[in-house]
């Protein structure tokens, strides 16, 4: 698929080692993931987190108590809007227009095909017959992406992976309510008692929340097979082991922490959340996560 979608494997995620790949990585590190660029994006993250919280809060008010909320579209929309606003300066999720719908479909199709096991990779002779129509689908997708990506970069790398991780984290917490209580207690002690939401600068202080995120990444890595790159030894780029890690930790911590602060969530109908893994490059849950949510008292004191 990458031959047709990522310009004959020249994209940063799949390009072979060499000058081209190092140049792309250097651009990502200095122009997208640098500390200065991340600081410039703080207001975008806060704005999108509050938008997501407002949507859930409005639903709880209509229900006058706990209401069933499907979290996947909200989490996906949140991360897509964060990345889109950082890259293109506009939001898509929540906007009722054809362009927003097309972008969402493109992302879903890309990760679905990216996680597909193509038998032609194992039996090359089958490529002559385009077994299962995989090549035809990839070429069609590549043509659609070509039109869209002429004006954008780095869209897919951060959107689906982050929303998938958020969904797995919430699913695990709902299946382990004792852990959810500990996270909420930590947030209450550090942040909520002051009548405000968690901020980016408090990433290092919420150690239990950070451990939950790290354990989620260990149990359900967003790209379990990874793209075809592996370090021959420990290395750092511009002082960081992974250029995108700081952005991921900040966005994950801010979104997950705010959800836990603002809502009391529990499993739907007191049935364990199904943790079956679905198909796709980023290993999504097979079933969209649904939870019963009730607004916490902190929402009486903060403006979202």
Backbone torsions as a table, in degrees:
resi	resn	phi	psi	omega
1	UNK	NA	-38.4	-174.8
2	UNK	-62.5	-25.4	177.2
3	UNK	-61.2	-37.3	-175.9
4	UNK	-95.6	-26.3	-175.2
5	UNK	-96.6	-37.9	-176.1
6	UNK	-112.9	45.5	170.5
7	UNK	50.5	59.2	178.2
8	UNK	54.6	46.0	176.2
9	UNK	62.2	39.0	177.2
10	UNK	-105.8	-1.1	176.5
11	UNK	-70.1	156.7	-173.8
12	UNK	-60.9	-30.8	-175.8
13	UNK	-77.3	-22.3	-175.5
14	UNK	-126.7	-2.9	-178.6
15	UNK	-64.8	144.6	177.5
16	UNK	-69.7	158.5	177.3
17	UNK	-56.3	143.3	179.4
18	UNK	154.6	-174.7	-177.0
19	UNK	-61.9	-40.3	-179.0
20	UNK	-62.2	-48.5	-179.2
21	UNK	-63.6	-42.1	179.6
22	UNK	-64.7	-35.3	177.8
23	UNK	-66.0	-45.5	178.5
24	UNK	-62.4	-42.4	179.9
25	UNK	-63.8	-38.7	-179.8
26	UNK	-65.2	-39.8	178.1
27	UNK	-63.0	-44.8	179.1
28	UNK	-59.9	-42.7	-176.1
29	UNK	-67.0	-43.2	-174.0
30	UNK	-88.5	-32.9	-173.8
31	UNK	-99.7	-18.3	-176.4
32	UNK	-118.1	-44.8	-172.0
33	UNK	-104.8	9.7	179.6
34	UNK	-68.8	158.3	-179.1
35	UNK	-58.7	-38.8	-179.6
36	UNK	-65.2	-43.7	178.9
37	UNK	-64.2	-39.2	179.5
38	UNK	-64.8	-40.8	178.3
39	UNK	-62.1	-37.2	179.1
40	UNK	-65.5	-20.9	-176.1
41	UNK	-95.4	-4.9	-175.5
42	UNK	-53.5	-45.6	-175.9
43	UNK	-65.8	-32.3	176.9
44	UNK	-63.1	-46.7	-178.8
45	UNK	-62.5	-46.0	-179.1
46	UNK	-60.3	-44.4	-178.0
47	UNK	-61.8	-44.7	-177.6
48	UNK	-72.6	-35.2	174.9
49	UNK	-61.7	-45.8	-180.0
50	UNK	-64.7	-35.5	177.1
51	UNK	-63.1	-42.8	178.1
52	UNK	-64.8	-42.6	179.4
53	UNK	-63.8	-39.8	178.5
54	UNK	-61.5	-39.4	-179.6
55	UNK	-63.3	-46.3	179.9
56	UNK	-67.8	-42.1	-178.9
57	UNK	-61.6	-41.2	179.0
58	UNK	-61.7	-37.1	178.8
59	UNK	-67.2	-39.2	179.7
60	UNK	-68.3	-33.1	178.9
61	UNK	-68.0	-37.2	178.3
62	UNK	-67.0	-31.1	-178.2
63	UNK	-89.1	-9.3	179.9
64	UNK	60.4	7.2	179.4
65	UNK	-168.7	-149.0	176.6
66	UNK	-68.7	137.5	178.2
67	UNK	-130.4	152.0	177.0
68	UNK	-76.7	126.2	-178.9
69	UNK	-126.6	126.6	173.2
70	UNK	-84.3	113.7	-171.1
71	UNK	-82.8	-27.0	-173.8
72	UNK	-56.3	-51.5	-179.5
73	UNK	-63.6	-31.9	178.2
74	UNK	-69.1	-43.5	179.6
75	UNK	-68.1	-41.1	178.4
76	UNK	-64.5	-43.0	179.0
77	UNK	-64.2	-39.1	178.7
78	UNK	-60.3	-52.2	-176.9
79	UNK	-68.3	-36.7	178.2
80	UNK	-62.8	-43.1	-179.7
81	UNK	-66.8	-36.9	177.4
82	UNK	-60.7	-51.4	-178.4
83	UNK	-65.6	-43.4	-178.7
84	UNK	-63.7	-39.1	179.9
85	UNK	-71.2	-32.9	176.1
86	UNK	-69.0	-37.5	-175.1
87	UNK	-88.9	-46.3	-171.4
88	UNK	-116.2	-7.4	177.4
89	UNK	78.0	17.1	177.5
90	UNK	-146.0	156.0	-178.8
91	UNK	-103.1	155.2	-178.5
92	UNK	-118.2	-50.4	-174.9
93	UNK	-65.8	136.4	-178.5
94	UNK	92.9	-11.1	177.5
95	UNK	-96.8	121.9	-176.7
96	UNK	-86.7	82.2	177.4
97	UNK	-148.2	162.8	-174.6
98	UNK	-64.9	-36.1	-178.4
99	UNK	-64.5	-43.2	179.4
100	UNK	-62.1	-42.1	178.6
101	UNK	-64.0	-40.7	-179.6
102	UNK	-64.4	-39.7	179.4
103	UNK	-64.0	-45.0	179.1
104	UNK	-60.4	-41.9	180.0
105	UNK	-67.6	-37.4	178.8
106	UNK	-62.2	-45.1	-179.1
107	UNK	-64.3	-45.7	180.0
108	UNK	-61.0	-44.1	-178.6
109	UNK	-66.1	-38.4	-179.2
110	UNK	-62.8	-46.8	-178.2
111	UNK	-74.7	-28.0	176.5
112	UNK	-67.7	-46.4	178.9
113	UNK	-70.4	-32.8	-179.1
114	UNK	-65.5	-26.0	179.2
115	UNK	-98.4	8.7	-178.0
116	UNK	-80.4	134.9	176.4
117	UNK	-86.6	108.7	-176.4
118	UNK	-94.6	117.9	-175.4
119	UNK	-65.1	-22.7	178.5
120	UNK	-64.3	-21.5	176.5
121	UNK	-71.6	-22.6	-178.9
122	UNK	-101.7	-31.5	177.1
123	UNK	-125.4	84.7	-173.4
124	UNK	-52.6	-28.6	-178.3
125	UNK	-61.4	-26.7	-179.5
126	UNK	-69.4	-17.6	177.7
127	UNK	-64.1	-25.6	179.2
128	UNK	-66.4	-24.9	-176.5
129	UNK	-108.0	0.5	-179.1
130	UNK	50.4	60.6	-178.5
131	UNK	-54.9	130.2	-180.0
132	UNK	66.4	7.4	178.6
133	UNK	68.2	20.3	-175.2
134	UNK	-64.3	-44.6	-178.5
135	UNK	-63.9	-42.3	179.2
136	UNK	-61.0	-43.6	178.7
137	UNK	-63.8	-41.1	-179.2
138	UNK	-64.9	-41.8	179.2
139	UNK	-63.8	-41.5	179.4
140	UNK	-64.4	-42.9	178.0
141	UNK	-64.0	-42.1	179.9
142	UNK	-59.8	-38.7	178.6
143	UNK	-64.8	-41.4	179.9
144	UNK	-68.6	-40.6	178.8
145	UNK	-66.7	-35.0	179.7
146	UNK	-56.6	-44.1	-179.9
147	UNK	-65.6	-40.2	-175.5
148	UNK	-76.6	-40.1	-172.8
149	UNK	-82.7	0.9	177.0
150	UNK	-60.9	-26.1	-176.9
151	UNK	-110.6	-0.2	-173.9
152	UNK	-131.3	158.6	171.4
153	UNK	-138.8	156.9	169.7
154	UNK	59.2	25.3	-178.2
155	UNK	-74.6	-49.4	-172.2
156	UNK	-75.0	-30.3	-173.3
157	UNK	-59.3	-34.7	-173.3
158	UNK	-107.9	-11.0	-172.8
159	UNK	-83.1	-64.3	-175.2
160	UNK	-66.4	-39.6	-178.2
161	UNK	-61.5	-40.7	-178.5
162	UNK	-70.2	-45.0	-179.3
163	UNK	-65.6	-38.5	177.3
164	UNK	-61.4	-44.2	179.9
165	UNK	-64.6	-40.2	177.5
166	UNK	-61.9	-41.3	-179.6
167	UNK	-66.7	-42.6	177.1
168	UNK	-63.1	-40.3	-179.6
169	UNK	-61.9	-47.3	179.3
170	UNK	-65.0	-38.1	178.9
171	UNK	-62.8	-44.1	178.1
172	UNK	-63.8	-40.6	-179.2
173	UNK	-67.0	-38.2	178.7
174	UNK	-67.1	-31.5	177.4
175	UNK	-79.9	-13.9	178.5
176	UNK	-130.1	72.5	-175.1
177	UNK	-58.2	-26.8	177.8
178	UNK	-65.6	-36.6	177.1
179	UNK	-70.2	-39.2	178.1
180	UNK	-60.9	-39.8	177.9
181	UNK	-63.2	-40.8	-179.6
182	UNK	-65.2	-40.1	177.9
183	UNK	-64.6	-45.2	-179.1
184	UNK	-64.3	-38.1	177.9
185	UNK	-63.1	-43.2	178.1
186	UNK	-60.8	-45.4	179.9
187	UNK	-65.2	-38.6	177.5
188	UNK	-62.9	-42.3	-178.0
189	UNK	-68.9	-33.7	-174.9
190	UNK	-93.5	-36.3	-169.5
191	UNK	-125.1	-55.0	-168.5
192	UNK	-60.3	-34.3	-178.5
193	UNK	-64.4	-18.2	176.8
194	UNK	-89.9	1.8	177.0
195	UNK	69.5	39.8	179.9
196	UNK	-147.5	167.6	177.7
197	UNK	-87.2	159.4	177.3
198	UNK	-62.6	144.3	180.0
199	UNK	-114.7	165.5	-177.6
200	UNK	-62.1	-34.1	-176.4
201	UNK	-68.0	-12.4	-176.9
202	UNK	-97.7	18.5	179.8
203	UNK	-56.9	-43.9	-175.6
204	UNK	-76.7	-17.9	-176.4
205	UNK	-85.4	-27.7	-179.5
206	UNK	-90.4	72.4	-172.2
207	UNK	-67.5	-36.0	-178.6
208	UNK	-68.7	-40.8	175.8
209	UNK	-61.0	-42.9	178.0
210	UNK	-60.7	-38.5	178.7
211	UNK	-65.5	-36.9	177.7
212	UNK	-63.3	-43.3	178.7
213	UNK	-63.9	-43.9	-179.9
214	UNK	-63.9	-40.2	179.3
215	UNK	-68.1	-35.9	176.1
216	UNK	-62.9	-43.3	178.8
217	UNK	-64.9	-31.6	178.6
218	UNK	-73.0	-43.7	-176.8
219	UNK	-77.2	-37.4	-175.8
220	UNK	-133.8	69.2	179.4
221	UNK	-61.6	136.3	-174.1
222	UNK	-66.6	-20.5	175.0
223	UNK	-136.5	78.8	-170.0
224	UNK	-59.8	-32.2	179.4
225	UNK	-92.5	-12.0	-178.5
226	UNK	61.0	162.8	174.1
227	UNK	-78.8	163.4	-169.9
228	UNK	-72.5	62.2	174.9
229	UNK	-138.1	141.2	176.6
230	UNK	-149.8	133.0	179.8
231	UNK	-75.7	137.7	176.3
232	UNK	-78.3	-13.1	177.3
233	UNK	-164.8	168.1	178.7
234	UNK	-61.3	135.5	-180.0
235	UNK	-150.5	160.3	178.1
236	UNK	-131.2	145.5	176.6
237	UNK	-119.2	118.3	-176.8
238	UNK	54.2	38.7	176.0
239	UNK	84.0	3.1	-178.2
240	UNK	-124.2	142.5	-180.0
241	UNK	-70.8	-35.2	177.8
242	UNK	-138.4	113.9	-175.1
243	UNK	-55.2	-35.5	-176.9
244	UNK	-87.5	-5.3	-174.7
245	UNK	-63.5	-41.1	-177.9
246	UNK	-63.1	-42.8	177.3
247	UNK	-61.7	-45.3	-178.8
248	UNK	-62.0	-45.6	-178.9
249	UNK	-63.9	-40.4	-179.1
250	UNK	-66.3	-47.8	-178.0
251	UNK	-68.4	-43.7	178.6
252	UNK	-61.6	-47.3	-178.5
253	UNK	-63.7	-42.7	-178.7
254	UNK	-66.0	-45.6	-177.4
255	UNK	-69.9	-50.7	-178.0
256	UNK	-65.1	-43.8	179.4
257	UNK	-61.4	-42.0	-179.5
258	UNK	-66.6	-39.4	177.2
259	UNK	-60.8	-44.6	-178.0
260	UNK	-69.3	-38.2	177.6
261	UNK	-61.5	-46.4	-166.9
262	UNK	-89.3	-15.4	-175.9
263	UNK	-138.1	141.7	170.9
264	UNK	-92.5	112.2	-175.2
265	UNK	-112.8	145.6	175.8
266	UNK	-146.5	167.3	-177.9
267	UNK	-65.3	147.8	179.1
268	UNK	-71.7	124.3	179.3
269	UNK	56.8	25.9	176.2
270	UNK	55.6	31.2	176.7
271	UNK	-107.1	135.8	-178.5
272	UNK	-55.8	138.7	179.0
273	UNK	-66.6	130.6	177.8
274	UNK	-70.0	120.4	-176.7
275	UNK	-101.7	22.9	178.9
276	UNK	-65.8	135.2	-178.8
277	UNK	-83.9	138.4	179.1
278	UNK	-93.4	-172.8	-178.9
279	UNK	-96.5	145.8	178.2
280	UNK	142.2	161.5	-176.5
281	UNK	-62.8	-33.0	-175.6
282	UNK	-99.4	11.7	177.9
283	UNK	51.6	67.1	177.8
284	UNK	-75.9	166.3	170.3
285	UNK	-66.7	145.0	179.2
286	UNK	-65.6	-37.8	-179.4
287	UNK	-114.9	136.4	178.6
288	UNK	-61.6	138.2	-176.3
289	UNK	-75.9	127.8	175.6
290	UNK	-120.9	133.2	-179.7
291	UNK	-137.0	156.4	172.4
292	UNK	-90.4	124.1	-174.9
293	UNK	-121.5	140.4	176.7
294	UNK	-135.2	132.8	-177.7
295	UNK	-63.6	135.7	177.8
296	UNK	-83.4	163.7	-176.9
297	UNK	-65.9	-21.8	-179.2
298	UNK	-60.2	-26.1	-179.1
299	UNK	-67.2	-13.8	175.2
300	UNK	-76.1	-16.0	-173.2
301	UNK	-113.4	-13.4	-176.8
302	UNK	-116.4	153.4	177.7
303	UNK	-100.1	123.0	179.1
304	UNK	-118.2	NA	NA
